Amino acid sequence: MAEFPVKYRLYDSTGTSLIYTFTYVQGDNSPQDPKDYVEISGLRGVGSVIIGGSLQPWDLQLRFLLQGADYEELITKIDALETTILFNTPYVLKIDRTQSTTKNYNVKRLTPFVFAEDFRVDFQEVIVNFRVNAW
């Protein structure tokens, strides 16, 4: 049986226009289920009442590779990241779960890209952190 290739795609805030496709994703820390609750207890009562809350924001980290034919093409791709995936801009990140379903996260990039220190001859490892449920 062939392995299903998971794709990571970033869309605009409406989830319709493709902004960026992450290539050669090495790992991520999804899915998480950050549910919150409120607990109310009285001074004279026994026990408490639990009220379900909302989803808490959390950080999703993607590690991926940029690949180029040569150093110049690689640097062009690195420079394009900053202008393509803008700081503090709402996006929808879609991660393929199966061939017909995706997991969608409302995300913003709030930190700089992290580039591994290496020789950057024909590939570059990149780490991007998104804040999920932040808009």
Residue pairs with C-beta under 8 A, 6 or more apart in sequence:
4 96
4 98
4 99
5 96
6 25
6 95
6 96
7 21
7 22
7 95
7 96
8 21
8 22
8 25
8 28
8 62
8 64
8 93
8 94
8 95
8 96
9 18
9 20
9 21
9 22
9 93
9 94
10 18
10 19
10 20
10 21
10 22
10 85
10 91
10 92
10 93
10 94
10 107
11 17
11 18
11 19
11 91
11 92
11 93
11 94
12 19
12 91
12 92
13 89
13 90
13 91
13 92
13 106
13 135
14 92
15 92
15 94
15 104
19 84
19 85
19 91
20 84
20 85
22 62
22 64
23 64
23 65
23 66
23 67
24 64
24 65
24 67
25 62
25 63
25 64
26 63
26 64
26 65
26 125
27 62
27 63
28 60
28 61
28 62
28 63
28 95
29 59
29 60
29 61
30 60
30 95
30 103
30 105
31 103
32 58
32 60
32 132
34 55
34 56
34 57
34 58
34 133
35 52
35 53
35 55
35 56
36 53
36 54
36 55
36 56
37 50
37 51
37 52
37 53
38 50
38 51
38 53
39 48
39 49
39 50
39 51
40 48
40 49
40 51
41 47
41 48
41 49
55 133
56 133
57 131
57 132
57 133
57 134
58 131
58 132
58 133
59 129
59 130
59 131
59 132
60 93
60 105
60 107
60 129
60 130
60 131
60 132
61 127
61 128
61 129
61 130
62 127
62 128
62 130
63 125
63 126
63 127
64 125
64 126
64 128
65 123
65 124
65 125
65 126
66 74
66 77
66 78
66 81
66 123
66 124
66 126
67 74
67 122
67 123
68 74
68 75
68 76
68 77
68 122
68 123
69 122
70 122
71 120
71 121
71 122
74 120
74 121
74 122
74 123
74 124
75 120
77 124
78 115
78 124
78 126
81 113
81 126
81 128
82 113
85 91
85 109
85 128
86 109
87 109
87 110
88 108
88 109
88 110
89 108
89 109
90 106
90 107
90 108
90 135
91 106
91 107
91 108
91 109
91 130
92 104
92 105
92 106
92 107
93 104
93 105
93 107
93 130
94 102
94 103
94 104
95 102
95 103
95 104
95 105
96 102
97 103
105 130
105 132
105 133
106 132
106 133
106 134
106 135
107 130
107 131
107 132
107 134
108 130
108 131
108 134
108 135
109 128
109 129
109 130
109 131
110 129
110 130
110 131
110 134
111 129
113 126
113 127
113 128
114 126
114 127
114 128
114 129
115 124
115 125
115 126
115 127
116 124
116 125
116 126
116 127
118 124
118 125
